Amino acid sequence: MKAREGDLVETLDSNIFDVKGLVHPPGKIVAFIRFTPDSKGERKRGGVAYRKVYPLQERYSLLREKFPQYLVFDQVFNELMCEVPVNLVKRHYKPVDGLRQLRSRKDLDEVEKQALEFMELLKENAGVSWSKLGVSGSLLVRLHTSASDIDPVVYGSENCHKVYNALKPLMKNPSSAVRPYSQLELKNLFDFRSRDTAMSFEDFVRTESRKVLQGRFQQRDYFVRCVKDWRETTEKYGAVRYQPVGYAKIQAKIVDDSEMIFTPCHYRIDNVETLEGTRVKNLDEIVSFRGRFCEQAREGEVVVARGKVERVRGLRGRECYRLVLGNKMTDFMVPVEAQC
């Protein structure tokens, strides 16, 4: 089973997980629990009630309490991971298939209609084929509510940049149905995100207000997830090993932001100064597997960031370090002076 970022998998016990990244252990899928059956849940499908589990700490707590079989110490990543055995998967949801179904159905509700209209707008303006576009999130598994977001997925570097560049003028066009968040909407987003990511409202506004991959379409939130194609994925599980060595707050200059729109996102850094915590040499990258850290900083900007420090060892014995964002509520990255 080839699963990647944006996919969802449903297990034999009817839990639904969202897949993280593109590198997975043999016979397993790195994924986080997202929807779980709950008689008090507000989402219903096929007569079964579900609730959405979002904050990372809540996800881990639920797994420890009820589904510890999905928590595994991974020898390659050297930490406790949520991994779903392939033999426990009863259904694999793919965003491209989900969008194909939306296009073929005649009984769409309002949320599904708006999602399809948004995808048609992206396709028309970016010139990307349907085979490289998909819809993820609650819409993909038919567990959305009237207030659900639209979660498009774009595959392939070239296509992702086409969509990104198409969104820029759409967001600036007053007659377009696509627009950036207002100040009030940013406050609402801040209140939601601050449940598991600590940041001041001022820093939040400085970073989020200039993002292109998120915003509003016809008064509905959207977040576009950009994912590399399979042919662009060179890393094989086990070829690179990761070792957590501490936690640190650093200041650094972004020297390459070419991977900032992808999930996972990467930022190459230089002129690193450790402000607090673990000190290492050759810390040359900031990485996150969470979409909220996409477009967080731009090339040439000086940032302050806090996260897990990992040692990275490759096939040829090269050793370096990276800062990983998103595992703790205290993780963050903000430009000291954000460019417009």
Buried (B, 14 or more C-beta within 10 A) or exposed (E): EEBBBBBBBBBEEBBBBBBBBBBBBEEBBBBBBBBBBBEEBEBEBEEEEBBBBEBBEBBBEBBEEEBEEBEBEBEBBBBEBBBBBBEBBEEBBBBBBBBBBBEEEEEBEEBBEBBBBBBEBBBEBBEBEEEBBBBBBBBBBBBBEEEBBBBBBBBBBEBBBBBBEBBEEBBEEEEBBBBBBEEEBBBEBBEEBBEBBEBEEEBBBBBBEBBBBBBBBBEBBBBBBBBBBEEEEEEEBEEBBBBBBEBBBBBBBBEBBEBBBBBBBBBBBEEBEBEEBBEBEEBBBBBBBBBBBBBBBBBEBBBBBBBBBBBBBEEEEEEBBBBBBBBBBEBBBBBEEBEE
